[in-house]
């Protein structure tokens, strides 16, 4: 694969770690198990920022005391910014991935401010860095989704084919995002939007690489599986006491209906990534897998 064809040029030290880890796993496990383990490890590596944020949420929930001079929300903001800085300093993320994260931060924070004002959920603890009742660190929770997507595309050498017309995908993402606001005053269009995601992306495959093998998965299926994972992560955050949904008691699980919300939001997220990362999109099928790009 040529340098121009890559999603991004991975930092040399990161690429070396990934290659060394893959060689060790393949040397000690049968091929099928090695591939499964590498898939899980790559997923965890791609989701590292979000995992660290969840750990910080749980740890702070267990340790924080109301009489401490710094509010927990403010400490989480400092932690999120510090981790982002360390990712850049140690070249675990590229500047192109950071641009994706900034888009997510802005989109997420705007929606948080609206939803909190509408009473959908709340952030009950005090904090100095809040806008409209929303702690600024909350934008980093959305940014962690962007970080995962951008890193996964690079780590798995992903390509998306056949990809529908780009303006149509942007229009769908805008419609989904607007519906998150508009359904408070207009009929909820999510059923139509679910159908639109399938109509637009039903042929699109996500091609990805594990070791020396090329695999693919239908994009809507990948979005659904990712929405399940995000719903689990959301429950972790809720039990960590960071936010609470309207009518929810402490210890309650987040409604499974939120899986559908995450599914739709993931399409907004994915299209946002493609605004920056366009070279992974292919209008024609990749009949020969990733190797057909060479």
C-alpha positions as CSV (number, residue, x, y, z in Angstrom):
1,X,0.0,0.0,0.0
2,X,1.4,3.4,-0.9
3,X,2.0,6.2,1.5
4,X,-0.7,8.3,-0.3
5,X,-3.2,5.5,0.1
6,X,-2.9,5.2,3.8
7,X,-5.6,6.7,6.2
8,X,-2.8,8.5,8.0
9,X,0.8,7.8,8.6
10,X,0.9,6.0,11.9
11,X,3.6,7.2,14.3
12,X,6.7,5.0,13.9
13,X,6.8,4.1,17.6
14,X,3.1,3.2,17.7
15,X,3.4,1.1,14.5
16,X,6.3,-0.8,16.1
17,X,4.4,-1.6,19.2
18,X,1.4,-2.9,17.2
19,X,3.6,-5.0,15.0
20,X,5.6,-6.5,17.9
21,X,2.4,-7.3,19.8
22,X,0.9,-9.0,16.8
23,X,4.1,-11.1,16.2
24,X,4.0,-12.3,19.9
25,X,0.3,-13.2,19.7
26,X,0.6,-15.1,16.4
27,X,3.7,-17.0,17.8
28,X,1.9,-18.3,20.8
29,X,-1.7,-19.0,19.6
30,X,-3.4,-21.0,16.8
31,X,-4.3,-18.8,13.8
32,X,-8.0,-18.5,14.6
33,X,-7.5,-17.6,18.2
34,X,-4.6,-15.2,17.3
35,X,-6.9,-13.4,15.0
36,X,-9.6,-13.1,17.6
37,X,-7.2,-11.9,20.3
38,X,-5.7,-9.4,17.9
39,X,-9.1,-8.1,17.0
40,X,-10.0,-7.5,20.6
41,X,-6.6,-5.9,21.4
42,X,-6.9,-3.6,18.4
43,X,-10.4,-2.6,19.5
44,X,-9.1,-1.8,23.0
45,X,-6.2,0.1,21.6
46,X,-8.5,2.2,19.4
47,X,-10.8,2.9,22.4
48,X,-8.0,3.8,24.8
49,X,-9.1,7.4,25.3
50,X,-12.6,6.5,26.1
51,X,-11.5,3.6,28.4
52,X,-9.3,6.0,30.4
53,X,-12.1,8.5,30.7
54,X,-14.5,5.8,32.0
55,X,-11.8,4.6,34.5
56,X,-11.4,8.2,35.7
57,X,-15.2,8.5,36.1
58,X,-15.5,5.4,38.2
59,X,-12.4,6.1,40.3
60,X,-13.4,9.7,41.0
61,X,-16.9,8.5,42.0
62,X,-15.4,6.1,44.5
63,X,-12.8,8.5,45.9
64,X,-14.2,12.1,45.6
65,X,-15.5,13.9,48.7
66,X,-17.8,16.9,48.6
67,X,-15.6,19.0,50.8
68,X,-12.5,18.8,48.5
69,X,-11.5,22.2,47.1
70,X,-11.8,21.1,43.5
71,X,-15.1,19.9,42.1
72,X,-15.1,16.4,40.5
73,X,-16.4,17.8,37.1
74,X,-13.5,20.2,37.0
75,X,-10.9,17.5,37.9
76,X,-12.3,15.3,35.1
77,X,-11.9,18.2,32.7
78,X,-8.3,18.6,33.6
79,X,-7.8,14.8,33.3
80,X,-9.4,14.8,29.8
81,X,-7.3,17.7,28.6
82,X,-4.1,16.1,30.1
83,X,-4.7,12.7,28.5
84,X,-5.3,14.4,25.1
85,X,-2.1,16.3,25.5
86,X,-0.2,13.1,26.4
87,X,-1.7,11.3,23.4
88,X,-0.2,14.0,21.2
89,X,3.1,14.2,23.0
90,X,3.6,10.4,22.8
91,X,2.3,10.3,19.2
92,X,-0.6,8.0,20.0
93,X,-2.9,10.3,17.9
94,X,-2.2,12.3,14.8
95,X,-3.2,15.9,14.3
96,X,-5.8,14.8,11.7
97,X,-7.4,12.7,14.4
98,X,-7.4,15.7,16.8
99,X,-9.4,17.7,14.2
100,X,-12.0,14.9,14.2
101,X,-12.1,15.0,18.0
102,X,-12.6,18.8,18.0
103,X,-15.6,18.4,15.7
104,X,-17.1,15.8,18.1
105,X,-16.5,18.1,21.1
106,X,-18.3,21.0,19.5
107,X,-21.2,18.9,18.2
108,X,-21.6,17.0,21.5
109,X,-21.4,20.0,23.8
110,X,-24.1,21.9,21.8
111,X,-26.4,18.9,22.0
112,X,-25.7,18.5,25.8
113,X,-26.6,22.1,26.5
114,X,-29.9,21.7,24.6
115,X,-30.8,18.4,26.2
116,X,-30.0,19.5,29.7
117,X,-32.1,22.6,29.2
118,X,-35.0,20.4,27.8
119,X,-34.8,18.3,30.9
120,X,-33.7,15.0,29.2
121,X,-30.9,14.5,31.7
122,X,-28.9,16.6,34.2
123,X,-25.5,16.9,35.8
124,X,-26.2,17.1,39.5
125,X,-22.8,18.0,40.9
126,X,-21.3,21.5,41.2
127,X,-18.5,22.7,38.9
128,X,-16.7,25.9,38.0
129,X,-16.4,25.1,34.3
130,X,-20.0,24.7,33.3
131,X,-22.1,26.2,30.5
132,X,-25.9,26.0,30.8
133,X,-25.6,23.4,33.5
134,X,-23.3,21.2,31.4
135,X,-19.7,20.6,32.6
136,X,-17.2,21.2,29.8
137,X,-15.6,17.8,30.3
138,X,-18.8,16.2,28.9
139,X,-17.7,17.2,25.4
140,X,-14.7,14.9,25.8
141,X,-17.1,12.0,26.3
142,X,-18.4,12.6,22.8
143,X,-14.8,13.3,21.6
144,X,-13.8,9.9,22.9
145,X,-16.2,8.4,20.3
146,X,-14.5,10.4,17.6
147,X,-11.1,9.3,18.9
148,X,-12.2,5.7,18.7
149,X,-13.5,6.0,15.2
150,X,-10.4,7.8,13.9
151,X,-8.0,5.5,15.6
152,X,-9.9,2.4,14.6
153,X,-9.8,3.4,10.9
154,X,-6.0,3.8,11.2
155,X,-5.3,0.7,13.3
156,X,-7.5,-1.6,11.2
157,X,-6.5,0.0,7.9
158,X,-10.2,0.4,7.2
159,X,-11.8,1.2,3.9
160,X,-15.6,1.7,3.2
161,X,-17.0,0.4,-0.1
162,X,-19.1,0.8,-2.0
163,X,-19.7,4.2,-0.4
164,X,-22.9,6.1,-1.3
165,X,-22.8,9.7,-2.7
166,X,-21.1,11.9,-0.1
167,X,-23.7,14.7,-0.2
168,X,-26.4,12.1,0.6
169,X,-24.5,10.9,3.7
170,X,-24.1,14.5,4.9
171,X,-27.8,15.2,4.4
172,X,-28.7,12.1,6.5
173,X,-26.3,13.1,9.3
174,X,-27.8,16.6,9.4
175,X,-31.3,15.2,9.5
176,X,-30.4,12.8,12.3
177,X,-28.7,15.6,14.3
178,X,-31.6,18.0,13.8
179,X,-34.1,15.3,14.9
180,X,-32.3,15.1,18.2
181,X,-33.4,18.7,18.8
182,X,-36.7,18.9,16.8
183,X,-38.4,15.8,18.3
184,X,-39.1,17.9,21.4
185,X,-41.6,20.0,19.5
186,X,-42.3,18.0,16.3
187,X,-43.1,14.3,15.7
188,X,-40.1,12.1,16.2
189,X,-38.7,11.0,12.8
190,X,-36.3,8.3,14.1
191,X,-38.2,5.4,12.4
192,X,-37.8,7.1,9.1
193,X,-34.1,7.8,9.9
194,X,-33.5,4.2,10.8
195,X,-34.9,3.2,7.5
196,X,-32.8,5.8,5.7
197,X,-29.5,4.5,7.2
198,X,-30.3,1.0,5.9
199,X,-31.4,2.3,2.5
200,X,-28.3,4.4,2.1
201,X,-25.7,2.1,3.6
202,X,-27.0,-1.4,3.1
203,X,-24.4,-2.3,0.5
204,X,-21.5,-0.6,2.2
205,X,-18.9,-2.9,3.7
206,X,-16.3,-2.0,6.2
207,X,-13.1,-3.7,5.0
208,X,-10.5,-4.1,7.8
209,X,-7.2,-5.9,8.4
210,X,-6.2,-8.2,11.2
211,X,-2.7,-9.3,10.8
212,X,-2.4,-10.4,7.2
213,X,-6.1,-11.2,6.7
214,X,-8.7,-9.0,5.1
215,X,-12.2,-9.1,6.7
216,X,-15.4,-7.2,6.1
217,X,-18.6,-6.3,7.9
218,X,-21.8,-4.5,6.7
219,X,-21.6,-1.0,8.0
220,X,-25.1,-0.9,9.5
221,X,-24.3,-4.1,11.5
222,X,-21.1,-2.5,12.7
223,X,-23.1,0.6,13.8
224,X,-25.5,-1.6,15.7
225,X,-22.8,-3.5,17.5
226,X,-21.0,-0.2,18.4
227,X,-24.3,1.2,19.7
228,X,-24.5,-1.8,22.1
229,X,-21.0,-1.1,23.3
230,X,-21.7,2.6,23.8
231,X,-24.9,1.7,25.8
232,X,-22.8,-0.4,28.1
233,X,-20.3,2.4,28.5
234,X,-23.2,4.9,29.1
235,X,-24.4,2.7,32.0
236,X,-20.9,2.7,33.4
237,X,-20.9,6.5,33.3
238,X,-24.4,6.7,34.8
239,X,-23.4,4.4,37.7
240,X,-20.3,6.6,38.1
241,X,-22.7,9.4,39.1
242,X,-21.7,11.8,36.4
243,X,-25.1,12.4,34.9
244,X,-28.7,11.1,35.5
245,X,-31.6,10.8,33.1
246,X,-35.0,12.3,34.0
247,X,-37.0,9.9,36.1
248,X,-34.0,7.7,36.7
249,X,-33.0,6.6,40.2
250,X,-29.5,5.8,41.4
251,X,-28.5,2.3,40.3
252,X,-31.1,2.1,37.5
253,X,-29.9,0.9,34.1
254,X,-30.2,3.2,31.2
255,X,-33.2,2.3,29.0
256,X,-32.4,-0.1,26.2
257,X,-34.2,2.4,23.9
258,X,-31.1,4.5,24.1
259,X,-29.4,1.9,21.9
260,X,-31.4,3.3,19.0
261,X,-30.3,6.8,19.9
262,X,-26.7,5.7,19.9
263,X,-27.2,3.9,16.6
264,X,-28.4,7.1,14.9
265,X,-25.8,9.3,16.6
266,X,-23.1,7.0,15.3
267,X,-24.0,7.8,11.8
268,X,-23.7,11.5,12.7
269,X,-20.3,10.6,14.2
270,X,-19.1,8.6,11.2
271,X,-20.0,11.2,8.7
272,X,-18.3,13.8,10.8
273,X,-15.1,11.7,10.7
274,X,-15.4,11.5,6.9
275,X,-15.4,15.3,6.7
276,X,-11.7,15.0,7.7
277,X,-10.8,11.5,6.6
278,X,-12.0,11.2,3.0
279,X,-9.4,8.9,1.5
280,X,-11.0,5.8,3.1
281,X,-14.2,6.1,1.0
282,X,-14.5,4.1,-2.2
283,X,-17.6,4.5,-4.5
284,X,-17.0,1.1,-6.1
285,X,-16.9,-2.3,-4.4
286,X,-13.5,-3.7,-3.3
287,X,-14.0,-7.1,-4.9
288,X,-10.5,-8.3,-3.9
289,X,-10.6,-6.9,-0.4
290,X,-7.9,-4.4,0.8
291,X,-5.4,-6.0,-1.5
292,X,-7.3,-4.6,-4.5
293,X,-6.1,-1.2,-3.6
294,X,-2.5,-2.0,-4.3
